[in-house]
Amino acid sequence: MDVAEAFASLMSPEGRVDPYPAYEQLRAHGPVAQTGPGVYAVTGHAEADELLRDARVRVLDEHLRDGILPDWRQSPAVSSIARSMLRTNPPDHSRMRRLVTGAFTPRRINAMREVVAAQTDELIDAMTTAGRGGAAVDFMAEFAYPLPVGVICELLGVPAADRPLFRRWTADLTGVLEPEISAAELAVADAGATELRDYFTELVAARRRAPADDLTTALVQAHDAGDRLSGDELLANLVILLVAGFETTTNLLGNGLAVLLAHPREAEGLRQQPQHAPAYVDELLRFDSPVQLTTRVNAEAVDLDGVEVPAGSWILLLLGAANRDPRRYHRPERFDPWRAQLSPLSFGAGPHYCLGAGLARLEAQIAFPALLRRLPTLALAGQPRRRIRLTLRGYDHLPVTVGAPPSTGEGGAPGGAATGSP
């Protein structure tokens, strides 16, 4: 299969649902392959890591967009993303990031451990009630979404009653992160962006009237103090903090549970030894990354593994493929939480390394052992349904049965195994 065919396979609906075969077809043409005029796909771990850290390689910010997509400001979804930290280069990126870094320091994240544990137990209680009598429960709706959205909304100061609103708005908006998007899909993303922007416009006004001890108030005060944050940047970053704060973690929880249920021996090992959760979570991130790709544009020509990438090229960093690079990991297609020197690129690297990576890891490190301990007969209850998305990989629907809780809270058998690949 030539490069163009492999890339077309990756971009197809089937390839977006299961990209791993297409990654290997692209990898056959080297760790860096030209897939079209001015477009390069990177499947190598070392090459992707290098590019993420290279100052010559930049995200497509609003200044670069002006020369490539002059009409981008007409799209609420594109303009919202473009004015946030996610799509901003230094020095603006550094200025914005400094304003929110304090909320995500290791000390602040560790201080949230009890909050995350308490929310985890409450959600497991609710799943147990909903699953009585063998009824199927949608893990995505009942656990994978409400846990991280509750945590990030606590940081932002979003009222609990408003949190159910965000699932659809965010799912709509994030369509704009796909490498290819139709006019109809863009219209849906624009509608989601408009709803989110309107919501945060009202929340900002409320915090001006009555400041609170939350991240929204801190950003409002940074804006009002002078030139540290423009009005557009304030709203764009509140939206992206919310979206990034739960979308990736929701997918990590769904993807991770599916993998654990497909590997009952490894799941039993985590249930018995929850102290190994950090290694399990990093391997889950590597094995089936919730973020499969990110994009860059190089300001200067770069040479990667003998491939000359001209200045101004569109570079697709296929993080899911890099995480399965056989030059970096032995038998990368296997789920093995005992791997040495795990360094998944799921949260990126360099200046744009995900601010919330530590929080996402904490939530998963608490959630998976608790689920396996308290629901030892947890099993799939039908066919899961993947989202037809490549950039943010996850499930729309993941039905499970929870079984009867253990009498002591400690014993029980390993979770049921799913057949096939997760």
C-alpha positions in Angstrom: 0.0 0.0 0.0 1.4 3.4 -0.9 1.5 6.4 1.4 -1.5 8.1 -0.1 -3.6 5.0 0.3 -2.5 4.5 3.8 -3.3 8.1 4.7 -6.7 7.8 3.0 -7.3 4.6 5.1 -6.5 6.5 8.3 -8.9 9.4 7.4 -11.8 7.0 6.5 -14.6 6.4 9.1 -13.2 2.9 9.7 -9.7 4.3 10.2 -10.9 6.9 12.7 -12.6 4.2 14.7 -9.6 1.9 14.6 -6.5 3.8 13.4 -3.8 1.2 14.4 -3.7 -0.8 11.2 -3.4 2.4 9.2 -0.6 3.6 11.5 1.4 0.5 10.6 0.8 1.0 6.9 2.2 4.5 7.2 5.1 3.3 9.4 6.1 1.0 6.6 7.2 4.1 4.7 9.4 5.3 7.6 8.9 7.3 10.8 8.3 10.5 8.7 6.3 10.2 5.5 5.0 12.8 3.0 1.3 12.1 2.6 0.5 15.0 0.2 1.8 18.3 -1.0 3.2 20.1 2.0 1.8 17.5 4.4 3.9 15.1 6.5 2.8 12.3 8.9 5.1 11.4 11.8 4.7 7.9 13.3 8.1 7.6 15.1 8.4 8.2 18.8 11.8 9.9 18.8 10.8 12.1 15.8 7.5 13.2 17.4 9.1 13.9 20.7 11.8 16.0 19.0 9.3 18.0 17.0 7.1 18.7 20.0 10.1 20.3 21.7 11.6 22.1 18.7 11.2 25.9 18.8 11.1 26.1 15.0 7.9 24.0 15.0 4.8 25.9 16.0 1.1 25.5 16.6 -1.2 27.1 14.0 -1.9 30.3 15.9 -4.1 33.2 14.7 -1.2 34.9 13.0 -0.3 31.8 10.9 -4.0 31.2 10.2 -4.3 34.6 8.6 -1.9 33.5 5.8 -3.5 30.1 5.4 -7.2 30.3 6.3 -8.1 34.0 6.0 -11.8 33.4 6.9 -11.1 31.6 10.1 -12.5 34.4 12.3 -16.0 33.7 10.9 -16.1 30.4 12.7 -16.8 30.6 16.5 -15.2 27.2 17.0 -12.0 27.9 15.1 -11.6 31.4 16.6 -12.3 30.1 20.1 -9.6 27.4 19.8 -7.1 29.8 18.0 -7.2 32.4 20.8 -6.6 29.9 23.6 -3.3 28.4 25.0 -3.9 25.4 22.8 -3.2 27.3 19.6 -0.9 30.1 20.8 2.9 30.3 20.4 5.4 32.1 22.7 5.4 34.7 24.0 1.6 34.9 24.2 1.4 31.2 25.1 3.9 31.6 27.9 2.0 34.7 29.3 -1.4 32.8 29.3 0.0 29.6 30.7 1.7 31.4 33.7 -1.7 32.7 34.7 -3.2 29.2 35.3 -0.1 27.1 36.1 -0.6 27.6 39.9 -3.9 25.6 39.8 -2.1 22.6 38.4 1.1 22.4 40.5 1.9 18.9 42.0 1.1 20.2 45.4 -2.4 21.5 44.4 -3.2 18.4 42.5 -2.2 16.1 45.3 -4.4 18.2 47.6 -7.3 17.1 45.5 -6.8 13.4 46.1 -9.5 13.2 48.8 -12.0 15.1 46.6 -11.4 12.8 43.6 -11.6 9.7 45.9 -14.9 10.9 47.4 -16.4 11.6 44.0 -15.2 8.2 42.7 -17.0 6.4 45.5 -20.2 8.4 45.0 -20.3 7.5 41.3 -19.6 3.8 42.0 -22.4 3.8 44.5 -24.7 5.3 41.9 -23.5 2.7 39.3 -24.2 -0.1 41.8 -27.7 1.2 42.4 -28.4 1.6 38.6 -27.0 -1.8 37.8 -29.1 -3.9 40.3 -30.6 -7.0 38.9 -28.1 -7.2 36.1 -29.2 -4.0 34.3 -26.7 -2.6 31.9 -25.1 0.7 32.8 -23.4 3.1 30.4 -20.0 3.6 31.9 -19.3 6.7 29.9 -22.5 8.5 31.0 -22.5 7.3 34.6 -18.8 7.5 35.5 -16.3 8.5 32.8 -17.9 11.8 32.1 -19.2 13.0 35.5 -15.9 12.3 37.4 -13.5 14.5 35.5 -16.2 17.1 34.7 -17.0 17.4 38.4 -13.3 17.9 39.2 -12.5 20.5 36.6 -15.8 22.4 37.3 -14.8 22.4 41.0 -11.6 24.2 40.0 -13.4 26.6 37.7 -16.2 27.3 40.1 -19.0 26.0 37.8 -22.2 25.2 39.7 -22.9 21.4 40.0 -26.4 21.9 38.4 -24.8 23.2 35.2 -22.4 20.4 34.6 -24.6 18.1 32.5 -24.8 20.8 29.9 -21.2 20.5 28.8 -21.1 17.0 27.5 -22.9 17.8 24.2 -21.5 21.3 23.8 -17.9 20.0 24.2 -18.5 16.9 22.0 -19.7 19.3 19.3 -16.9 21.8 19.6 -14.1 19.3 19.6 -15.0 18.2 16.1 -13.0 21.2 15.0 -9.8 19.5 16.2 -10.1 16.8 13.5 -7.6 16.9 10.7 -10.5 17.0 8.2 -13.9 18.4 8.8 -16.9 18.9 6.6 -19.0 22.1 6.4 -21.8 20.4 8.3 -19.5 19.2 11.0 -18.0 22.7 11.3 -21.5 24.2 11.7 -22.1 21.8 14.6 -18.8 22.7 16.2 -19.7 26.4 15.8 -23.0 25.9 17.6 -21.2 24.1 20.5 -18.6 26.9 20.7 -21.3 29.6 20.8 -23.1 27.8 23.6 -19.9 27.5 25.7 -18.8 31.1 25.0 -22.3 32.4 26.1 -22.2 30.3 29.2 -18.8 31.6 30.3 -19.7 35.2 29.4 -22.4 34.9 32.0 -20.1 33.2 34.5 -17.5 35.9 34.1 -20.1 38.5 34.8 -21.2 36.7 37.9 -17.7 36.5 39.2 -17.2 40.2 38.6 -20.3 40.8 40.8 -19.3 38.2 43.4 -15.7 37.0 43.3 -15.0 33.4 44.6 -12.1 31.2 45.4 -11.8 29.6 42.0 -9.8 29.7 38.8 -12.5 31.7 36.9 -12.3 34.5 39.4 -8.5 34.5 39.2 -8.6 34.8 35.4 -11.2 37.5 35.5 -9.0 39.5 37.9 -6.0 39.0 35.6 -8.0 40.4 32.7 -9.4 43.3 34.8 -5.9 44.2 36.2 -4.6 45.3 32.8 -3.0 43.8 29.7 -2.3 40.3 31.1 -5.3 38.7 29.4 -7.6 40.2 26.7 -11.4 39.6 26.7 -11.2 37.1 23.8 -8.3 35.3 25.5 -10.2 35.1 28.8 -13.3 33.4 27.3 -11.2 31.2 25.0 -9.1 29.9 27.8 -12.0 29.3 30.1 -13.6 27.2 27.3 -10.4 25.3 26.6 -9.7 24.7 30.3 -13.1 23.1 30.7 -12.8 21.1 27.5 -9.3 19.9 28.1 -10.1 19.4 31.8 -12.5 16.5 31.2 -12.5 15.4 27.5 -9.1 13.7 27.6 -9.7 12.2 31.0 -13.2 10.9 30.0 -11.6 9.1 27.1 -8.7 7.8 29.3 -11.3 6.3 31.7 -13.4 4.7 28.9 -10.5 3.4 26.9 -8.7 2.2 30.0 -11.6 0.3 31.4 -12.2 -1.5 28.0 -8.5 -2.5 28.0 -8.6 -3.8 31.6 -11.7 -5.8 31.0 -10.0 -7.3 27.9 -7.0 -8.3 30.1 -8.5 -9.9 33.3 -5.1 -11.1 34.6 -3.6 -7.6 34.5 -6.8 -6.2 35.9 -6.6 -8.6 38.8 -3.1 -7.6 39.4 -4.1 -4.0 39.8 -7.0 -4.9 42.1 -4.7 -6.8 44.4 -1.9 -4.2 44.2 -3.4 -0.7 43.7 0.0 0.9 44.5 1.0 0.0 41.0 -1.7 2.3 39.5 0.8 4.9 38.2 2.5 2.3 35.9 -0.9 0.9 34.8 -2.2 4.4 33.9 0.9 5.3 31.9 0.7 2.0 30.0 -3.0 2.6 29.3 -2.1 6.0 28.0 0.5 4.4 25.7 -1.6 1.5 24.6 -4.7 3.4 23.6 -4.1 7.1 23.8 -7.1 9.4 24.4 -5.3 11.9 22.2 -4.2 10.4 18.9 -2.7 13.3 17.1 -1.7 17.0 17.2 -0.6 19.3 14.4 2.3 21.7 13.9 3.7 24.0 11.2 7.5 24.5 10.9 8.8 28.0 10.6 12.1 26.7 9.2 13.1 23.6 7.2 13.8 20.6 9.5 15.5 17.3 8.7 14.0 14.2 10.4 15.5 10.8 9.8 16.8 11.9 6.5 13.5 13.4 5.4 13.7 17.1 4.5 10.5 18.8 5.7 10.4 22.3 4.0 9.4 25.4 5.9 5.7 26.0 6.1 4.7 22.3 6.0 1.7 20.9 7.7 2.9 18.2 10.2 0.6 15.6 11.7 2.2 14.2 14.8 0.4 10.8 15.2 0.8 10.3 18.9 -1.1 7.1 19.0 1.3 5.7 16.4 4.4 7.1 18.2 3.2 5.4 21.4 3.4 2.1 19.5 6.7 2.6 17.8 8.5 -0.8 17.8 11.9 1.0 17.9 10.9 2.5 21.3 8.8 -0.4 22.8 9.2 -4.2 22.5 6.0 -5.7 21.2 4.1 -2.4 21.4 0.8 -4.1 20.4 0.7 -5.8 23.8 -0.7 -4.3 27.0 2.1 -4.6 29.5 2.0 -2.4 32.7 5.4 -3.7 33.7 7.3 -2.0 30.9 10.4 -0.1 31.8 11.0 3.6 30.9 7.4 4.3 29.9 7.2 7.8 28.3 3.8 8.0 26.4 3.4 11.1 24.3 -0.4 11.2 24.9 -0.1 14.5 26.8 2.4 15.9 24.3 5.8 17.3 25.2 7.7 20.6 25.3 6.0 24.0 25.8 2.5 22.7 25.0 2.7 19.7 27.4 -0.8 19.3 28.8 -1.2 21.5 31.9 -3.8 19.0 33.3 -1.7 15.9 32.8 -1.1 15.4 36.5 -4.7 15.8 37.3 -5.8 13.4 34.7 -3.3 10.8 35.9 -4.5 11.3 39.5 -8.1 10.7 38.6 -7.3 7.6 36.6 -4.9 6.3 39.3 -7.7 6.6 41.9 -10.6 5.5 39.7 -9.3 2.2 38.2 -8.3 0.5 41.5 -11.5 1.6 43.1 -13.7 0.3 40.3 -11.8 -3.1 40.3 -12.0 -3.4 44.1 -15.6 -2.4 44.6 -17.0 -4.0 41.4 -15.0 -7.2 41.1 -17.5 -8.8 38.6 -17.6 -5.7 36.4 -18.0 -6.8 32.8 -19.0 -5.6 29.3 -22.7 -5.9 28.6 -23.0 -5.6 24.9 -21.1 -3.9 22.0 -19.3 -0.6 22.9 -19.7 2.2 20.4 -16.7 4.3 19.4 -16.9 7.9 18.4 -15.9 8.4 14.7 -13.1 10.7 15.7 -9.4 10.4 15.3 -7.9 13.3 17.3 -9.8 12.5 20.5 -10.3 8.8 20.7 -13.0 7.5 22.9 -16.4 5.8 23.3 -19.9 7.2 22.9 -21.3 4.2 24.7 -19.6 1.6 26.9 -22.3 -0.7 28.5 -21.3 -2.7 31.5 -22.9 -4.8 34.2 -21.6 -4.2 37.7 -22.6 -7.4 39.5 -23.2 -7.8 43.2 -20.7 -5.8 45.4 -18.3 -8.0 47.5 -19.5 -8.7 51.0 -16.3 -7.4 52.6 -15.4 -4.7 50.1 -12.1 -6.5 49.5 -12.6 -9.9 47.9 -14.0 -11.0 44.6 -13.1 -12.4 41.2 -11.4 -10.5 38.4 -13.5 -8.5 36.0 -15.1 -10.2 32.9 -13.0 -10.3 29.8 -14.0 -8.6 26.6 -13.2 -10.3 23.4 -11.3 -8.8 20.5 -9.3 -5.5 20.5 -10.7 -2.7 22.7 
